C-alpha cells in the first residue's frame, strides 16, 4: 500500500513539473554553455550581445589578411632567368636566394619580430636618386641602389633611356648585368640582353622574359 502511494505521489509531482519544462522553465546549465547555444542559434549575438565574443575589428583584420594572401607561383621560388648551361651549384644558390626573398616578402613573415627587423635593415640600405630635365618631354632618369644584407647581394637598377639592372652576389662572387625593354604590343613580355661573370665562366644571353 505504501509503495502504491509513493508511485501516485511521484506521478503527481511529475505532472505538475512537466508544464514548467515545456514552457521554458529556467535552465540550470552553466552560463558559458547558455551563451554558446545562443551564439549558435543567433550569430548576431557574437557581435552585439553584452559580452562580445568576436569583435568587428577582429573580423576586419581577418578579411584584410585573407585579401593580402596571394597564390605563390613557381617563379616565386625558381628564377626564370637561369641559363640552361648554368652549373648545379649556381642553380641551387639562385633557387635558395629566390626562395628566401619570397618568404621574406610574405605578410606573415613581415609582421613577425624577425620580419620587422629585416624590413627595417633593408629599408635603411636602399637609396634612390631621380634626375632629368624639367621640360614636358624630357627624359627622367632614376637610379635605385639596394643592399640585401640577408641575401649577401647588391642591386643597382636604372630606368630612363632604357632599363638596366646590375647584380652582385657575394656568396658566389658573381656579377650580372642586363638590359631589357618591353616588346611592342606586348603586356608582359620583355626582350632581355644579359651578361654574367662567374668565377669559372662568362655567359651572355638574349631571351624573352614573361612577367607573371
N, C-alpha and C positions, 0 to 999 in steps of 0.2 A: 504493500500500500504506500509505503514511504517512497519507494523508487518511482511509483507512478506519479506521485505528487511532484517529485523533482523533475520528471520529464515534462509535465504540464507547465511548471514554473519556467523551465528553460525555453519552451515554445513561446510563452507569453513575452519573455524578455526579448527573444529574437524577433517576434512580430512587432514589438514596439521600436526596436532599434533599426530594423530594416528600412523603414521610410526615410530615416535620417541619412543613411548611407546613400540611398537612391537620389535624395535631394541635394547631395553635395555637402555632407557634414564636414566640419573642419578636419583636415588631414594632419596626422602626426608625423609625416615624413620630414626629414631634415630640410632646412631652408635651402641649402645648396641644391638638393635634388629637385625641389619645387621650382627653383629658378631655371634649372637645366631643362625641365619639362616645358616650362613656359617659353623658353628660348626656342626649343624645337617646334613648338606649336605655333609660335608667332615670332618670326625672325626679326621683326621690328624691335622687339624687346632688347635685342643685342645692342641697339643704338640708343634707344630712347627711354629705357627703364631707369629707375632710380640709380642702381649701381651699374654703370656702363661696363659691359664685358669687352666689347670691341669698339674702339673709338674711331671716329671718322678720319682722323689723321693717320691712324694705322692702316686703314683701307686705302687712303690716297697714296701712302708710301709704298704699299704693296703694288698698286696699279703702276706707279712710276717705275719700280724695279722691273716689273714684267714688260713694260714698254721699252725699257732700255736693253732688254735681252735681245741679242741678235744670233741668228744661226751661224755657227762657225763653219768656215769653208776650208777645203784642202789648202787653198792658197794662204790661209792664215797660219799654216804650220810648215808648208813647203814652199820656198821661194820659187817663183816661176821663171826666174832669170838664170837659174843654174845651168851651166853649159853641159851638154851630154858627155863631153870629154873630161869633165872635172873628176879629180881623184876622190876616192871614197872618204878620206879624212876631211877634205874640204866640204863635201856634201853633208856629212854628219854635223860638222860645225855650223854650216849655214842653216840646216834644219833646226838645230838646237837654239841658235840665235833668234830665228824667226818665231819659234815656239815660245821662248821666254818673253819676247816682245809682245806676242799676242796675249799671253797670260797676264802680263803686267798692265795691259790695256783694258782688261775686264773690270766692270764696275765692282764686282765682289772683291777683287784684289785692291783696287784703288781706294776702297772705303776701309780697308784694314789698316792697322798701325804701320805695318811694313810698307804697304802700298802708298800711304800718305807720305812716308819718309822718302821713298823712291821718287815720288812725284815732285816733292819739294827740291830734292837734289838735282833732278833732271831739268826742272824749270830754271834753276839758278845757273845751269850750264848751257842755256840757249840764248843766242844773240841773233837779232835780225836787223838788217840795215836796208833801207829803201832810199833810192836816189833817182834822179832823172829830171828832165825838163818839165816846166810848168805849163807849157803850151798844150792846147787841146789834144793834138795828135802826137805828142811827144812820147817816146818810149820810156816806160817806167822799169827800172832795174831793182831787183830785190835779191839780197843775199841772206840766207838762213844758215847759221852755223850752230851745230849741236854736238855736244859730247855726251854719249850714252855710257855713263860710268859703269853701270851694271852689266853692260854687254861688251865693254872694253873696245869701243869703236867711236869714231868721229865722223860726222857727216857735214857736207857743205853743199847747199843747193842754190842754184842760180836760175832766176826767171827774168826774162826781158826780151832781148833779141831772139833768144832761143831758150830751151830748157836744158839744163845740165846738172849733173849730180856727181859729187866726189865722195868716196867712202874709203876710210882706212880702218882695217881690223887689226888690232894689236895682237890678238891671240894667234892669228895665222900669218901675221906680217904681210897682209895682202892690201894692195891699193887698187881701187876700181874707179873707173871714170865712164860716164855715159852721157850721150846727147840724145834727146828724144823729142819728137814732135807728133802731135795728133794728126792722124791721117785725114785727108779731105773727106767730107761727108760721112765721117765715122764718129760714133758717140764714145766708144770705149777702147778703140784700137790706137796704138801708138807705134810709130816706127822708131826703133832704138838702135843706135850705134854705140857699142860698148867695147871697152878695152880694160883688161885686168892683168895686173902684175902680181905674180906669186913667186915665192922663193925659188921654185923649180921651173917655172914656165911663164909664158905670156900668151894670153888668149884674147882674140878680137872676134867680135860677133856683130852681125846685122840681123835683127829679128823684129818680129811684130809682137807687141805685148797687149794683152787684154786686161783691162781693169774691171774686175768682177765686183 
